[in-house]
Amino acid sequence: MDNRPLILELESFFSALSDGTRLEIALYLRDHEATVQEISSALGKSQSLISHHLSCLRNCGVVNVEKRGKYSVYSLNGEAVRRIINEAIDHVSRHSKSILSCEIVREEKAGKVTQPG
């Protein structure tokens, strides 16, 4: 069975949530529906930066956008995404020490990716 297409899609989905700003947006939208301006104000980041990241989150199926008059209102894309985020929070709270001590992730974040073999 060829899992490569599924792996590519999952990798993109989780990459969308691995960026700090996009993760902040997703966490904010767990409890709010909001416009770009509201998200920008709440997170203390520029509207253009928030718009850029919302575009990625929308393309990856993490958020929905709904037109309400002249405003675009963003929300998480359903209960499944909310559950994934909540489960991830529960998981990291139980495994925080080992997650933060993972040398491989630290090296990848620092741009020093080394592949064995």
PEMOFEN-V995471 format. One record per pair of residues at least 6 apart in sequence whose C-alpha atoms are under 7 Angstrom apart, sorted by sequence separation. I is the first residue (numbers start at 1). J is the second residue. D is the distance in whole Angstrom. If there is no record, write none. Layout:
i->I j->J d->D
i->I j->J d->D
This chain:
i->16 j->22 d->7
i->17 j->23 d->5
i->40 j->46 d->6
i->57 j->63 d->6
i->58 j->64 d->6
i->66 j->72 d->6
i->67 j->73 d->6
i->76 j->82 d->7
i->107 j->113 d->6
i->40 j->47 d->5
i->65 j->72 d->6
i->66 j->73 d->5
i->65 j->73 d->5
i->66 j->74 d->7
i->65 j->74 d->5
i->37 j->47 d->6
i->40 j->50 d->6
i->64 j->74 d->6
i->65 j->75 d->7
i->36 j->47 d->6
i->63 j->74 d->7
i->64 j->75 d->5
i->63 j->75 d->6
i->64 j->76 d->6
i->63 j->76 d->4
i->64 j->77 d->5
i->36 j->50 d->7
i->62 j->76 d->6
i->63 j->77 d->5
i->36 j->51 d->6
i->62 j->77 d->5
i->61 j->77 d->7
i->62 j->81 d->6
i->22 j->53 d->6
i->35 j->71 d->7
i->35 j->72 d->6
i->35 j->73 d->5
i->34 j->73 d->5
i->35 j->74 d->6
i->16 j->56 d->7
i->33 j->73 d->6
i->34 j->74 d->5
i->16 j->57 d->6
i->33 j->74 d->6
i->34 j->75 d->7
i->33 j->75 d->5
i->32 j->75 d->7
i->16 j->60 d->7
i->29 j->75 d->6
i->30 j->76 d->6
i->13 j->60 d->6
i->29 j->76 d->6
i->26 j->76 d->7
i->30 j->82 d->6
